[in-house]
Amino acid sequence: MTENQGRTVPTEAYVTELDDRITGSVFTPDDAGYSAAVAGFNLLSQHRPGLVVAASTTADVQAAVAFAAAHDLPVGVMATGHQPFPLADGFLLITTGEMDAVEIDADRSVARVGAGARVSDIVELAQTAGLAPLHGASPTVGAVGFTLGGGLSPFLGRTHGWAADHILSIEVVTPDGVLRRVSAETEPELFWGLRGGRSNFGVVTELEIELFPVTSFYGGGIHYAAGDVEAVLRAFSEVVRNAPDGFTCSVALLNLPPIPEVPELLRGRLVAHVRVVHLGSDEEAEKLIAPFRAIGPAVSDTVGRHPYSEFDAVHADPADPAPYEEHSTALTDLPAEAVDRLVENARLIVGSPVTALEIRHLGGALAKRPSAASPIAARDAVFNVWGVTFGPPEVVDAGITVLREMVERLEPWATGHTITNFAGRDDRAEQVFTAEDLDRLRRLKRQYDPRNLFRVNNHNITPE
Ligand SMILES: Cc1cc2nc3c(=O)[nH]c(=O)nc-3n(C[C@H](O)[C@H](O)[C@H](O)COP(=O)(O)OP(=O)(O)OC[C@H]3O[C@@H](n4cnc5c(N)ncnc54)[C@H](O)[C@@H]3O)c2cc1C
């Protein structure tokens, strides 16, 4: 690499050496395809790597990692770029978007998932066999990043637990360039660490994950006008108190800007969006949501029986790339005083640069610790509070300050940890792992990545 006008630029010979070993594409900052290759879902998370390998095969990943190791280059891994991390330059970025194969073994209820597959790819295929993986709210999120980050499913999580606990095996290229098939039987310690440590220990090229039988759900979204927000938050705290594991509920306070891209119903006003998913009967679900129904007429209501393939309509998360920052905290409890603080936040969000603040119910199977539990710090969390601010950098800078204040207001009930998948750009390994797990992860890091080559675009676990 050489320095040119403050940018780290690889020499031609260097690029040729790498290019010769890769069947996918290699980009440098001067190439026409570079901007598209580094672009992720979050438009504020554009790293400036010196080299990009858009891998199309496992052999590409091995060659790229071996090249980085030989040249002592830091490595970052990106699938879709949904999660923000500190920005970096001059490193080697491996993108996995092209490795998006998914195979379903219906007899075993198992999916083999390529590194670049998105949540929607698996759900779509698994549904042909009446099955579904543990997945999140958004269909565009990368399945491997989601699952290795713990994987909190607002559909199946309270029934079956964390997605990371349902990985059967992992194919990974470790920082020494070796391709390993890792499971609880073959390499239990690395298997444990990858299911939370993600790209700290290499590039995962394939996951084998469990699938669960489900073909429909009773649920959807209910929008309530600003005047009902306090009643909605109070009803939420009542509804979740009696919820069976098959019932999941969250409330998002939406403060969307008055722009044409936003549906008129939600444009430029505060709205409470209740999200409900029930895996039992319609009647049982209606009984459970009675406190919401008692509030009075809603602005819109899609709650009903839906085919499982329509899961993405429940949260209705944005499908197009956008600039945003996020911040969150996990809570152990939601007493009346915490609800008061949420109500206060609902007042403060109006006219602020914060776009949404969501409180999600956890618990159920998410609170259990299976015998081969992965390093998830938030098993004691009963709620997750997550906020997001969309817009250009100056708006987002102001938004993240307000968001932090809102989250701090809930500090008395905070677990002290952040759920890995909901961590913001400034969260570090100390926030997403318990101290005990982090010690153990560091020992693993010393074994598999003693030079800490894999230190970009992750919650870096330093070997020291
Ligand atoms: C709208 C929206 C809704 C969401 N809803 C949920 C939800 O309901 N539940 C939930 O748990 N999360 C949710 N998330 C968070 C999401 O799961 C995380 O942002 C997750 O990290 C995204 O993974 P990715 O691979 O798409 O993103 P990336 O930013 O590409 O990757 C995220 C991390 O995973 C690592 N990684 C990716 N691929 C590999 C690989 N092959 N090998 C090793 N490491 C890899 C990356 O290095 C990075 O550290 C949501 C996010 C958004 C934006």
PDBQT file of the ligand as one rigid body, heavy atoms in Angstrom, charges set to zero:
ROOT
HETATM    1  C1  LIG A 501     -34.473  -2.114   9.955  1.00  0.00    +0.000 C 
HETATM    2  C2  LIG A 501     -33.709  -3.064  10.825  1.00  0.00    +0.000 A 
HETATM    3  C3  LIG A 501     -34.408  -4.026  11.554  1.00  0.00    +0.000 A 
HETATM    4  C4  LIG A 501     -33.707  -4.926  12.368  1.00  0.00    +0.000 A 
HETATM    5  N1  LIG A 501     -34.399  -5.868  13.089  1.00  0.00    +0.000 NA
HETATM    6  C5  LIG A 501     -33.727  -6.744  13.870  1.00  0.00    +0.000 A 
HETATM    7  C6  LIG A 501     -34.393  -7.723  14.646  1.00  0.00    +0.000 A 
HETATM    8  O1  LIG A 501     -35.611  -7.815  14.643  1.00  0.00    +0.000 OA
HETATM    9  N2  LIG A 501     -33.651  -8.554  15.415  1.00  0.00    +0.000 N 
HETATM   10  C7  LIG A 501     -32.287  -8.506  15.451  1.00  0.00    +0.000 A 
HETATM   11  O2  LIG A 501     -31.645  -9.315  16.151  1.00  0.00    +0.000 OA
HETATM   12  N3  LIG A 501     -31.622  -7.573  14.723  1.00  0.00    +0.000 NA
HETATM   13  C8  LIG A 501     -32.302  -6.700  13.956  1.00  0.00    +0.000 A 
HETATM   14  N4  LIG A 501     -31.621  -5.755  13.240  1.00  0.00    +0.000 N 
HETATM   15  C9  LIG A 501     -30.177  -5.665  13.394  1.00  0.00    +0.000 C 
HETATM   16  C10 LIG A 501     -29.428  -6.585  12.432  1.00  0.00    +0.000 C 
HETATM   17  O3  LIG A 501     -29.689  -7.935  12.751  1.00  0.00    +0.000 OA
HETATM   18  C11 LIG A 501     -27.930  -6.291  12.594  1.00  0.00    +0.000 C 
HETATM   19  O4  LIG A 501     -27.661  -5.000  12.130  1.00  0.00    +0.000 OA
HETATM   20  C12 LIG A 501     -27.059  -7.323  11.889  1.00  0.00    +0.000 C 
HETATM   21  O5  LIG A 501     -25.742  -7.147  12.313  1.00  0.00    +0.000 OA
HETATM   22  C13 LIG A 501     -27.121  -7.154  10.384  1.00  0.00    +0.000 C 
HETATM   23  O6  LIG A 501     -26.302  -8.110   9.765  1.00  0.00    +0.000 OA
HETATM   24  P1  LIG A 501     -25.820  -7.866   8.253  1.00  0.00    +0.000 P 
HETATM   25  O7  LIG A 501     -24.948  -8.990   7.912  1.00  0.00    +0.000 OA
HETATM   26  O8  LIG A 501     -27.024  -7.578   7.448  1.00  0.00    +0.000 OA
HETATM   27  O9  LIG A 501     -25.014  -6.511   8.384  1.00  0.00    +0.000 OA
HETATM   28  P2  LIG A 501     -23.452  -6.162   8.203  1.00  0.00    +0.000 P 
HETATM   29  O10 LIG A 501     -23.380  -4.737   8.662  1.00  0.00    +0.000 OA
HETATM   30  O11 LIG A 501     -22.995  -6.483   6.846  1.00  0.00    +0.000 OA
HETATM   31  O12 LIG A 501     -22.724  -7.104   9.233  1.00  0.00    +0.000 OA
HETATM   32  C14 LIG A 501     -22.957  -6.999  10.616  1.00  0.00    +0.000 C 
HETATM   33  C15 LIG A 501     -21.826  -7.684  11.379  1.00  0.00    +0.000 C 
HETATM   34  O13 LIG A 501     -21.806  -9.068  11.051  1.00  0.00    +0.000 OA
HETATM   35  C16 LIG A 501     -20.517  -9.427  10.561  1.00  0.00    +0.000 C 
HETATM   36  N5  LIG A 501     -20.697 -10.399   9.485  1.00  0.00    +0.000 N 
HETATM   37  C17 LIG A 501     -21.541 -10.327   8.434  1.00  0.00    +0.000 A 
HETATM   38  N6  LIG A 501     -21.362 -11.394   7.643  1.00  0.00    +0.000 NA
HETATM   39  C18 LIG A 501     -20.384 -12.138   8.205  1.00  0.00    +0.000 A 
HETATM   40  C19 LIG A 501     -19.742 -13.349   7.851  1.00  0.00    +0.000 A 
HETATM   41  N7  LIG A 501     -20.075 -14.013   6.749  1.00  0.00    +0.000 N 
HETATM   42  N8  LIG A 501     -18.766 -13.832   8.643  1.00  0.00    +0.000 NA
HETATM   43  C20 LIG A 501     -18.397 -13.177   9.780  1.00  0.00    +0.000 A 
HETATM   44  N9  LIG A 501     -18.977 -12.024  10.160  1.00  0.00    +0.000 NA
HETATM   45  C21 LIG A 501     -19.960 -11.513   9.377  1.00  0.00    +0.000 A 
HETATM   46  C22 LIG A 501     -19.916  -8.134  10.026  1.00  0.00    +0.000 C 
HETATM   47  O14 LIG A 501     -18.506  -8.183  10.009  1.00  0.00    +0.000 OA
HETATM   48  C23 LIG A 501     -20.438  -7.147  11.042  1.00  0.00    +0.000 C 
HETATM   49  O15 LIG A 501     -19.641  -7.196  12.207  1.00  0.00    +0.000 OA
HETATM   50  C24 LIG A 501     -32.298  -4.845  12.436  1.00  0.00    +0.000 A 
HETATM   51  C25 LIG A 501     -31.612  -3.862  11.714  1.00  0.00    +0.000 A 
HETATM   52  C26 LIG A 501     -32.296  -2.975  10.923  1.00  0.00    +0.000 A 
HETATM   53  C27 LIG A 501     -31.530  -1.928  10.169  1.00  0.00    +0.000 C 
ENDROOT
TORSDOF 0
